[in-house]
């Protein structure tokens, strides 16, 4: 009897601690979002130290990106205010050029997720209207690959001036989730067909089975180089191979096969164990490159989630082992710095992390993302504690006294310098994953939702036959 009572008390203490931590995360969101709205609510992002504003899209980026986070946190008044703001300010008839990649993951993904959670019909209408402004990007080249830049008003699409003959892998492979969801929600197959055709033809770009280069030739979709990475430029293509298959209820067999080929190839060709460290290297030709971006830390969570959707028990265990090991690596990218914040990248040599270059911390979400997945998969409170350590370091070094949060420089300093920007992904991703890590698993259950690369949850659906019957031309 005393033993049972002690366990109940411990559980009660843990529950109170979790509740307090979750509320602190909500308070951080309210501070970040409230500061943005009060100073830059008609703009995209805020520089909270200088109290100035930045525009990429002129569509209230931070507001759109953060809507599903506020809905999940129960901030319904803020959510309804955002819906009303969009009704009068979401103007697509603007002569502005922007990144197709960023537009899809942040704005289109944000609108679709907010619609999915709230069923507010105006959000779906805006998402469809915005997607229609993006469609000219897919008509520039015979391959059907998207141009990286489009003008929202004129529809003029073009390549980057420094990269005219090829496109980045992440740019062509990080739109399928949003487009197939939009087709299903609107019963208009054009979005799904446009997006899935890219994956259908993806093998032309492979430099080895399941491995794709960071650049693909725009005209025909063949390899543009021989550099393979889960760092920047290549990361989210692999994420979307898996998650698009999952979002479509695993009903598209050829897509599942593409994912399985990639998932196996990554562990066989890119996984490195050096001393106590396990990580994903990059591949330049046949040579491994032992630099790991913070961006690559998403892969630990991806493999933890994938383990539950792997038929082979042995392979599922291998994927889960890698997920645990790589999460430990990414945790150490924070734990081993002076500030407790991670740099943009580390180099590994002789079993040790080297912190030399790119020592800025951009309020990135990827390690928090993997900690969320690992906690959901294992229930081990260690992952919550590691997430909380990151939150505390963020509070200490990134919190602006007058309101908001900022990215910082030099994480190896006890007092990192402000770089004065509160990116929208801090509200859309970092604080969302923190909140969900300290929430019950019934909040966005992983058997019903899949997160896009900007942490916007989309509900799993069974596709109609017409949505996956892709025309050959």
C-alpha positions in Angstrom: 0.0 0.0 0.0 2.7 2.6 0.8 4.5 1.8 -2.4 1.3 2.3 -4.4 0.7 5.6 -2.6 4.2 6.8 -3.4 3.8 6.1 -7.1 0.5 8.1 -7.1 2.2 11.0 -5.4 5.1 10.9 -7.9 2.7 10.9 -10.8 0.9 13.9 -9.3 4.1 15.8 -8.9 5.1 15.0 -12.5 1.6 16.1 -13.7 1.9 19.4 -11.9 5.4 20.0 -13.3 4.2 19.2 -16.8 1.2 21.5 -16.5 3.5 24.4 -15.3 5.9 23.8 -18.1 3.2 23.7 -20.7 1.7 27.0 -19.4 5.2 28.6 -19.6 5.4 27.6 -23.2 1.9 29.1 -23.9 3.0 32.3 -22.1 6.1 32.4 -24.3 3.9 32.1 -27.4 1.6 34.8 -26.2 4.5 37.1 -25.6 6.1 36.4 -29.1 2.8 36.7 -30.9 1.5 39.6 -29.0 4.7 41.6 -29.6 4.5 40.8 -33.3 0.8 41.9 -33.6 1.3 45.1 -31.6 4.3 46.2 -33.6 4.2 44.4 -37.0 0.7 42.9 -37.3 0.3 44.1 -40.9 3.7 42.8 -41.9 5.4 39.4 -42.2 8.1 39.3 -39.4 9.4 41.4 -36.6 12.8 42.6 -35.5 11.9 42.8 -31.8 15.0 44.7 -30.6 14.8 47.5 -33.2 11.0 47.2 -33.2 10.9 47.3 -37.0 9.2 45.0 -39.5 10.1 42.9 -42.5 8.0 41.8 -45.5 8.5 38.7 -47.7 5.0 38.1 -49.0 3.0 41.1 -47.6 0.5 38.6 -46.3 1.0 38.6 -42.5 3.4 35.6 -42.6 3.8 35.2 -38.8 0.1 35.4 -38.3 -0.7 32.8 -40.9 2.2 30.5 -39.8 1.1 30.7 -36.1 -2.7 30.2 -36.5 -2.7 26.4 -35.9 -0.4 26.8 -32.9 -2.8 29.3 -31.2 -5.7 27.0 -32.0 -4.1 24.0 -30.4 -3.1 26.1 -27.4 -6.7 27.1 -26.9 -6.1 30.7 -27.8 -9.4 31.0 -29.7 -9.8 34.7 -29.3 -6.4 35.3 -31.0 -7.3 32.7 -33.6 -10.6 34.4 -34.5 -8.9 37.8 -34.6 -6.4 36.2 -37.1 -9.3 34.9 -39.2 -10.9 38.3 -39.3 -7.6 40.0 -40.2 -7.2 37.7 -43.1 -10.7 38.5 -44.4 -9.7 42.1 -44.9 -5.9 42.0 -45.4 -5.1 38.8 -47.3 -4.5 40.5 -50.7 -3.2 38.2 -53.5 -3.2 41.0 -56.1 0.2 42.3 -55.1 3.2 42.8 -57.5 5.7 40.8 -55.3 8.0 38.0 -56.0 8.7 35.3 -53.5 10.0 31.8 -52.9 7.6 29.1 -54.0 9.1 26.7 -51.4 8.6 29.1 -48.5 5.2 30.1 -49.7 4.0 26.5 -49.8 5.3 25.3 -46.4 4.5 28.4 -44.4 1.5 30.1 -46.0 -0.3 27.3 -47.8 0.5 24.8 -45.1 -0.6 27.3 -42.4 -3.9 28.0 -44.0 -4.7 24.3 -44.7 -3.8 23.2 -41.1 -5.8 26.1 -39.6 -8.7 25.0 -41.8 -8.4 21.4 -40.9 -8.5 22.1 -37.2 -11.2 24.8 -37.2 -13.2 23.9 -40.3 -13.4 27.6 -41.0 -14.4 27.6 -44.8 -12.8 31.0 -45.6 -9.4 29.5 -44.8 -9.8 26.8 -47.4 -10.9 29.3 -50.0 -7.9 31.5 -49.3 -5.6 28.4 -49.5 -7.1 27.5 -52.9 -6.7 31.1 -54.2 -3.1 31.2 -53.0 -2.3 27.8 -54.6 -3.7 29.0 -57.9 -1.2 31.9 -57.8 1.6 29.4 -57.4 0.6 27.2 -60.4 2.4 29.1 -63.1 5.7 28.0 -61.4 5.1 24.5 -62.7 4.8 25.6 -66.4 8.3 27.1 -66.9 10.0 23.9 -67.9 9.0 20.7 -69.8 9.9 18.6 -66.7 7.0 20.1 -64.7 9.4 20.9 -61.9 8.5 24.2 -60.1 10.4 27.3 -60.7 11.8 28.6 -57.4 10.4 32.2 -57.7 7.0 33.4 -58.8 5.3 36.8 -59.0 2.0 36.7 -57.1 0.2 39.2 -59.3 1.6 38.5 -62.8 2.3 34.8 -62.5 5.8 35.3 -63.9 7.9 32.4 -62.8 11.7 32.2 -63.1 14.8 30.6 -61.7 17.3 32.2 -59.3 19.7 34.4 -61.1 22.6 32.3 -59.7 21.1 28.9 -60.6 19.5 29.0 -64.0 19.8 25.4 -65.2 19.0 23.4 -62.0 16.6 23.5 -59.0 17.2 22.5 -55.4 16.0 19.1 -54.4 14.1 20.4 -51.4 12.3 23.0 -53.6 10.9 20.2 -55.9 10.1 17.7 -53.1 8.5 19.8 -50.4 5.1 20.6 -51.8 3.4 17.2 -52.2 1.7 17.1 -48.8 0.0 20.5 -49.2 -1.0 19.9 -52.8 -2.5 16.4 -52.3 -4.4 17.6 -49.2 -5.7 20.7 -51.1 -7.0 18.4 -53.9 -8.8 16.2 -51.5 -10.3 19.1 -49.6 -11.5 20.9 -52.8 -12.2 17.9 -55.0 -9.9 19.4 -57.6 -7.3 16.9 -58.8 -5.0 19.4 -60.5 -2.9 20.1 -57.4 -2.3 16.4 -56.5 -1.5 15.5 -60.1 1.0 18.4 -60.4 2.7 17.4 -57.2 2.7 13.6 -57.5 4.0 13.7 -61.0 7.3 15.1 -59.6 7.6 12.1 -57.3 6.5 9.7 -60.0 9.5 10.8 -62.1 11.9 11.1 -59.2 14.0 8.1 -60.0 15.4 9.9 -63.0 17.2 12.2 -60.5 18.7 9.4 -58.4 22.5 9.1 -58.1 22.1 5.8 -56.4 18.9 3.8 -55.4 17.0 5.9 -52.9 19.6 8.7 -52.9 19.0 12.1 -54.6 21.4 15.0 -55.3 20.9 18.5 -53.9 20.4 19.8 -57.5 18.3 18.5 -60.3 18.4 19.7 -63.9 15.3 21.9 -64.4 14.6 20.9 -68.0 14.5 17.1 -67.6 14.8 16.2 -64.0 18.1 14.3 -64.2 20.9 14.8 -61.7 22.5 18.2 -61.5 25.3 17.2 -59.2 26.4 14.2 -57.1 26.0 15.6 -53.6 23.6 13.8 -51.3 22.6 15.2 -47.9 19.9 15.5 -45.3 21.3 18.9 -44.5 20.0 22.1 -46.2 19.0 21.8 -49.9 18.1 18.1 -49.6 16.5 17.5 -46.2 12.7 17.8 -46.7 12.5 15.8 -49.9 13.0 12.6 -47.9 10.6 13.8 -45.2 7.9 14.4 -47.8 8.4 11.0 -49.5 7.5 9.4 -46.2 4.9 11.8 -45.0 3.0 12.2 -48.3 2.6 8.4 -48.4 1.4 8.5 -44.7 -0.9 11.4 -45.3 -2.6 9.5 -48.1 -3.3 6.6 -45.7 -0.5 4.5 -47.2 -2.7 3.8 -50.2 -0.2 4.9 -52.9 2.0 1.8 -53.2 4.6 3.2 -55.5 5.1 6.1 -53.2 5.7 3.8 -50.2 8.2 1.9 -52.3 10.1 5.1 -53.0 10.2 5.9 -49.3 11.4 2.4 -48.3 14.2 2.6 -50.8 15.3 6.0 -49.5 14.9 5.1 -45.8 17.1 2.0 -46.3 19.7 3.7 -48.4 20.1 6.6 -45.9 20.9 4.2 -43.0 23.2 2.0 -45.2 25.1 4.8 -46.9 24.9 7.9 -44.7 24.7 6.7 -41.1 28.0 7.0 -39.3 29.0 5.8 -35.8 32.1 7.5 -34.5 32.7 6.7 -30.8 29.6 7.4 -28.9 28.2 9.6 -31.7 25.7 8.4 -34.4 24.7 10.8 -37.1 23.9 11.2 -40.8 26.9 12.4 -42.9 26.6 13.7 -46.4 27.9 12.0 -49.5 30.0 13.8 -52.1 30.5 11.2 -54.9 31.8 8.3 -52.9 33.3 10.3 -50.0 31.5 11.1 -46.8 31.3 14.6 -45.5 31.1 14.8 -41.7 29.2 18.1 -41.2 25.8 18.0 -39.7 23.3 20.9 -40.0 20.8 21.5 -37.2 18.3 21.1 -40.0 19.2 17.4 -40.4 18.0 16.7 -36.8 14.5 16.3 -38.1 15.6 12.9 -39.4 15.6 11.4 -35.9 11.9 12.1 -35.4 11.2 10.9 -38.9 12.7 7.5 -38.3 11.0 7.2 -34.9 7.7 7.8 -36.6 8.6 5.5 -39.5 9.4 2.6 -37.1 5.7 2.4 -36.5 5.0 2.0 -40.2 7.6 -0.6 -41.0 6.5 -4.1 -41.7 9.8 -5.8 -40.8 10.3 -6.0 -37.1 14.0 -6.1 -37.5 14.0 -3.0 -39.7 11.6 -1.2 -37.4 14.0 -1.8 -34.5 17.0 -0.6 -36.5 15.1 2.6 -37.4 14.1 3.2 -33.8 17.7 2.6 -32.6 18.9 5.2 -35.1 16.2 7.6 -34.0 17.3 7.4 -30.3 21.0 7.6 -31.2 20.7 10.6 -33.5 18.4 12.4 -31.1 21.2 12.0 -28.5 23.6 13.6 -31.0 21.2 16.5 -31.7 20.7 17.0 -27.9 24.4 17.3 -27.6 24.5 20.0 -30.2 22.9 22.1 -27.4 24.2 20.4 -24.3 27.9 20.8 -25.2 27.8 24.6 -26.0 28.5 27.3 -23.5 25.0 28.9 -23.9 23.0 25.7 -24.1 21.9 26.7 -27.6 22.8 24.9 -30.8 24.8 26.3 -33.7 23.7 26.0 -37.3 26.1 23.1 -37.8 28.8 21.0 -36.3 31.7 19.0 -37.8 32.5 15.6 -36.3 36.1 14.3 -36.1 37.6 11.6 -34.0 34.3 11.0 -32.1 34.0 14.6 -31.0 31.8 17.5 -32.1 33.7 20.6 -33.3 32.0 24.0 -32.8 33.9 26.3 -35.1 31.7 28.0 -37.7 28.1 29.1 -38.1 27.7 29.5 -34.4 24.4 31.4 -34.7 21.2 30.0 -33.2 18.2 30.7 -35.3 15.4 29.4 -32.9 15.3 26.3 -35.1 12.7 23.6 -34.4 14.3 20.3 -35.7 15.8 19.0 -32.4 12.6 19.9 -30.6 10.6 18.1 -33.3 12.6 14.9 -32.8 12.3 15.2 -29.0 8.5 15.4 -29.5 8.5 12.2 -31.6 10.8 10.3 -29.3 8.7 11.2 -26.3 5.5 10.1 -28.1 7.2 6.9 -29.1 8.8 5.9 -25.8 7.1 7.9 -23.0 10.6 8.4 -21.6 10.6 11.7 -19.5 14.2 12.3 -20.4 13.1 13.7 -23.8 10.8 16.1 -22.0 13.6 17.2 -19.8 15.9 17.8 -22.8 13.2 19.8 -24.5 12.8 21.9 -21.3 16.5 22.6 -21.2 16.3 24.0 -24.7 13.3 26.2 -23.7 15.1 27.5 -20.6 18.2 28.4 -22.6 16.0 30.1 -25.1 14.3 32.1 -22.3 17.7 33.1 -21.0 19.4 34.1 -24.2 16.7 34.9 -26.8 14.0 36.6 -24.8 13.9 40.3 -25.5 13.1 42.3 -22.3 10.6 44.6 -24.1 8.8 41.6 -25.8 9.4 38.9 -28.3 12.3 36.6 -29.0 15.4 36.9 -31.2 17.9 34.7 -33.0 21.4 35.1 -31.6 25.1 34.9 -32.6 27.9 32.9 -31.0 26.4 30.1 -29.0 29.8 29.4 -27.5 29.6 32.7 -25.6 28.0 33.0 -22.1 26.2 36.0 -23.5 25.3 35.5 -27.2 24.7 38.7 -29.2 21.2 39.4 -30.6 20.8 39.1 -34.4 17.4 40.8 -34.0 14.9 38.6 -35.9 11.9 36.6 -34.6 11.3 34.1 -37.5 7.8 32.9 -38.0 8.9 29.3 -37.6 9.6 30.0 -33.9 5.8 30.3 -33.4 4.8 27.8 -36.0 7.3 25.0 -35.2 9.5 25.4 -32.1 6.8 26.5 -29.6 4.3 24.1 -31.1 6.5 21.1 -30.7 7.4 22.2 -27.2 3.7 22.6 -26.4 2.9 19.2 -27.8 5.8 17.5 -26.0 4.2 18.6 -22.7 0.6 17.7 -23.9 -1.4 14.6 -23.8 -0.9 12.3 -26.9 -4.6 12.8 -27.7 -3.7 16.4 -28.8 -2.8 15.9 -32.5 -2.7 12.0 -32.3 -0.1 10.7 -34.7 -2.4 8.0 -36.1 -4.7 10.7 -37.4 -2.4 13.6 -38.4 0.9 14.2 -40.2 3.0 17.3 -39.8 4.3 19.2 -42.8 7.9 20.4 -42.7 6.7 23.7 -41.0 4.9 21.7 -38.3 1.5 22.3 -39.7 -0.7 19.2 -38.9 -2.8 17.8 -41.7 -5.4 15.1 -41.2 -4.7 11.7 -42.8 -7.2 10.9 -45.6 -8.0 8.1 -48.0 -7.5 9.4 -51.5 -10.1 9.1 -54.2 -9.0 7.2 -57.2 -9.0 10.3 -59.5 -6.5 12.0 -57.2 -3.8 9.4 -57.7 -4.6 8.5 -61.3 -1.8 10.8 -62.7 -2.0 11.5 -66.4 1.1 10.4 -68.3 1.6 13.8 -69.9 
